[in-house]
Amino acid sequence: MAHKAGFVNIIGNPNVGKSTLMNAFVGEKLSIITSKAQTTRHRILGIVNGEDFQVILSDTPGIIKPAYQLQESMMDFVKSAFEDADVLIYMVEIGEKELKDEAFFNKIIAADIPILLLLNKIDKSNQEELESQVQLWREKVPNAEIFPVSALEGFNVKEVFTRIIELLPESPAFYPKDTLTDKPERFFVNEIIREKILMHYKKEIPYAVEIDTQEFFEEDEIIRMRSVIMVERDTQKGIIIGHKGAALKRVGVEARKDLEKFFGKQVHLELYVKVNKNWRSDQRQLKRFGYND
């Protein structure tokens, strides 16, 4: 049997469930999932291997109109998703009417690669609304195959994955068959810590934060990590730390539990907070954090 391999890139508005879908495909939690918009900042690859296939899934940031340099860089990751895709997944949710960027939408309907339009969160809908939405998107994106799904509940996820494999070109594997992702271990440490901050802090705080894991030492029984939480202002530093350090301690305890689950061994995590003024608008800083590669 011929071997198939290719890139399957997932795009859509913020909060549409792209990360939940990718994690469901991969069977591992590679992408942050929270109820806040703009959770995914990077383009994250998740790799699913079978005997005769390799599916390279790409979760990109939600499509937004950029307000500052960090968001411009995030949208560059989305643009790159069109360049190497063998199959493009355009994800929308029940009640959605349009993509937030018209240029991206025009690229989708003019694409000459297979488009799978996934209508997500159908568990929050009824049959009448679902049929109306399917009809709406069939007219808007006539070149797409439409799949109603619930990424959270797993409804139709296997069927979509089977269709992806059918659409992939014949090709040898691009990555070694035991590879799960293209990101290094420190990336996932940063993302797990950032997820806890997204969960527990409000307003601007989560979006003004970047994590820098400066030490990662793996021993036989334990991994020792030292991570710095970067904020833009002194007031934000105080909020992150909280009264007598309680807020920072909660982030550390919850992150350590998830890290132990992710790496499958004991973790010692040291967390610090540092002010790094206006890092979101600083090209040099953004490059350092992997946004302008």
C-alpha positions in Angstrom: 0.0 0.0 0.0 1.3 3.5 -0.9 2.4 5.8 1.9 0.6 9.1 2.2 1.9 12.2 4.0 1.0 15.9 4.0 0.3 19.1 5.9 -3.3 19.8 7.1 -3.6 23.4 8.3 -6.5 24.5 10.6 -7.7 28.1 10.4 -10.7 30.1 11.8 -11.7 32.9 14.0 -10.6 33.0 17.7 -12.4 30.7 20.1 -13.8 28.4 17.4 -12.3 25.2 18.9 -9.2 24.7 16.6 -7.0 23.6 19.5 -9.6 21.2 20.8 -9.8 19.6 17.4 -6.1 19.3 17.0 -5.7 17.7 20.4 -8.5 15.3 19.6 -6.7 14.3 16.3 -3.3 13.9 18.0 -4.6 12.3 21.2 -2.3 14.6 23.3 -2.7 18.1 24.7 -0.4 20.1 22.5 -2.4 23.3 22.2 -3.8 25.5 25.0 -7.5 25.4 25.4 -9.3 28.2 27.4 -12.4 30.2 26.9 -10.4 33.4 26.2 -9.7 34.5 22.6 -6.2 34.6 21.1 -5.1 31.6 23.1 -2.9 30.2 20.4 0.0 32.6 19.5 2.3 30.3 17.5 1.8 27.8 14.7 2.0 24.5 16.4 2.5 21.2 14.6 0.9 18.0 15.8 2.0 14.8 14.0 -0.2 11.7 13.7 1.5 8.6 12.3 0.1 5.4 11.0 1.7 2.5 9.1 0.9 4.0 5.7 0.3 7.7 6.6 1.7 10.7 8.3 -0.7 13.6 9.0 1.0 16.9 10.0 -1.6 19.1 11.6 -1.0 22.8 12.1 -3.0 24.8 14.6 -2.7 28.5 13.9 -3.7 31.6 15.9 -7.3 32.8 15.5 -7.8 35.3 12.7 -8.0 38.8 14.0 -7.3 42.4 12.9 -3.9 43.1 14.5 -3.7 46.0 17.0 0.0 45.7 17.8 3.2 44.1 16.6 2.7 40.7 18.4 -0.7 40.3 16.7 0.9 41.2 13.3 3.4 38.3 13.9 0.6 36.0 14.9 -1.2 36.7 11.6 2.0 35.9 9.7 1.7 32.4 11.1 -1.8 32.2 9.6 -0.7 33.5 6.2 2.0 30.8 6.1 -0.7 28.2 6.7 -1.9 28.8 3.1 1.6 28.2 1.6 2.3 24.6 2.5 -1.2 23.1 3.0 -2.1 19.9 1.2 -5.6 20.1 2.9 -7.0 23.2 4.5 -9.5 22.9 7.4 -11.6 26.1 7.8 -13.4 25.9 11.1 -16.5 27.8 12.0 -19.0 27.5 14.8 -22.8 27.5 14.9 -24.1 31.0 14.6 -21.0 32.4 12.8 -21.5 34.3 9.6 -18.1 35.3 8.3 -14.3 35.3 8.8 -12.9 38.4 10.5 -10.5 39.1 7.6 -12.0 39.3 4.1 -8.7 38.7 2.3 -8.3 35.3 4.1 -11.9 34.4 3.2 -11.2 35.2 -0.5 -8.1 33.0 -0.4 -10.2 30.1 1.0 -12.9 30.3 -1.8 -10.2 30.6 -4.5 -8.0 27.8 -3.1 -7.1 24.9 -5.4 -6.5 22.5 -2.6 -9.1 20.4 -0.8 -11.1 22.5 1.8 -12.9 20.9 4.7 -15.3 23.3 6.4 -16.0 22.0 9.9 -19.1 23.4 11.5 -18.1 23.1 15.2 -20.1 23.1 18.5 -23.1 21.5 17.1 -23.8 20.0 20.6 -25.0 23.6 21.4 -27.5 23.6 18.4 -30.7 21.9 17.2 -31.5 20.2 13.9 -33.2 23.2 12.3 -30.4 25.6 13.1 -27.8 23.1 11.9 -29.5 22.6 8.6 -29.8 26.3 8.1 -26.1 26.8 8.9 -25.0 24.0 6.6 -26.9 25.7 3.7 -25.5 29.1 4.5 -21.9 27.8 4.4 -22.5 25.7 1.3 -23.4 28.9 -0.5 -20.6 30.9 0.9 -17.8 28.3 0.3 -19.0 26.1 -2.6 -15.6 24.5 -3.0 -15.6 23.0 0.5 -16.8 19.7 1.9 -18.9 20.4 5.0 -18.7 18.4 8.2 -20.8 19.2 11.3 -18.6 18.3 14.3 -18.3 18.7 18.0 -14.5 18.7 18.7 -15.2 18.7 22.5 -17.5 15.7 22.4 -15.6 13.9 19.6 -18.6 13.8 17.3 -17.6 13.2 13.6 -13.9 13.7 14.5 -12.9 10.2 13.3 -14.9 10.7 10.1 -13.1 13.9 9.3 -9.7 12.3 10.1 -10.5 9.4 7.7 -11.4 11.9 5.0 -8.1 13.8 5.6 -6.1 10.6 5.0 -8.0 10.0 1.8 -7.1 13.4 0.5 -3.4 13.3 1.3 -0.9 13.0 -1.5 1.3 9.9 -1.8 4.6 10.8 -0.1 7.2 9.5 2.3 7.0 10.7 5.9 8.4 14.2 6.5 9.3 13.6 10.1 10.6 10.5 12.0 7.6 8.2 12.8 8.0 8.6 16.6 7.7 12.5 16.3 4.7 14.0 18.0 5.4 17.7 17.3 8.0 20.1 15.9 8.2 22.1 19.1 10.9 21.6 21.8 10.1 20.6 25.4 10.6 24.2 26.8 7.8 25.4 24.4 5.3 23.2 26.2 6.5 24.3 29.6 5.9 27.9 28.5 2.4 27.1 27.1 1.2 25.2 30.1 2.2 28.0 32.5 0.6 30.6 30.1 -2.6 28.5 30.1 -2.9 28.8 33.9 -2.4 32.6 33.6 -5.1 32.8 31.0 -7.4 30.8 33.3 -6.8 32.8 36.5 -6.2 36.4 35.5 -8.6 38.9 33.8 -8.6 41.8 31.4 -5.2 42.7 29.8 -3.0 40.6 32.1 -3.0 37.3 30.1 -2.2 39.2 26.9 0.7 41.1 28.3 2.4 37.9 29.5 5.1 35.8 27.8 6.9 32.9 29.5 10.7 32.2 29.2 11.8 28.8 30.5 15.5 29.5 31.2 16.5 26.2 32.8 15.3 22.6 31.9 17.4 19.9 33.5 16.1 16.3 33.1 17.3 13.7 35.6 16.3 10.0 36.0 13.5 10.7 38.5 12.8 14.4 38.1 12.8 17.4 35.7 14.0 20.7 37.2 12.7 23.8 35.5 13.1 27.6 36.1 10.7 29.8 34.2 10.3 33.6 34.1 6.9 35.2 33.6 7.4 38.4 31.6 5.0 41.3 32.0 5.0 44.9 30.6 4.4 46.9 33.7 5.2 46.9 37.5 1.4 46.9 38.3 1.0 43.7 36.2 3.9 42.1 38.1 2.1 42.8 41.4 -1.1 41.3 40.1 0.6 38.2 38.9 2.3 37.6 42.2 -0.8 38.5 44.3 -1.1 39.0 48.1 1.8 37.3 49.8 2.6 35.4 46.6 -0.7 33.4 46.7 -1.7 34.0 43.0 1.8 33.0 41.7 1.8 30.0 43.9 -1.5 28.8 42.5 -0.2 29.1 38.9 2.9 27.2 39.9 1.0 24.3 41.6 -1.4 23.9 38.8 1.2 24.1 36.1 3.4 21.6 37.9 0.6 19.0 38.0 0.0 19.4 34.2 3.7 19.3 33.5 4.1 16.0 35.5 1.2 14.5 33.4 2.7 15.8 30.2 6.3 14.6 30.8 5.3 11.5 32.8 7.7 12.2 35.7 8.1 14.4 38.8 8.7 18.1 38.1 10.3 20.8 40.3 9.2 24.2 38.9 10.6 27.6 40.0 8.6 30.6 38.9 9.7 34.2 38.8 8.1 37.4 37.5 10.0 40.1 35.6 9.0 43.4 33.9 10.0 43.5 30.2 8.5 46.8 29.1 6.6 46.9 25.8 7.8 43.5 24.7 4.7 43.0 22.5 5.8 45.9 20.3 9.5 45.2 20.3 10.8 43.4 17.1 13.9 42.2 18.9 12.0 40.7 21.8 9.4 39.1 19.6 12.1 37.4 17.6 13.6 36.1 20.8 10.2 34.6 21.8 9.9 32.9 18.4 7.3 35.2 16.7 9.5 36.7 13.8 11.4 33.6 12.7 
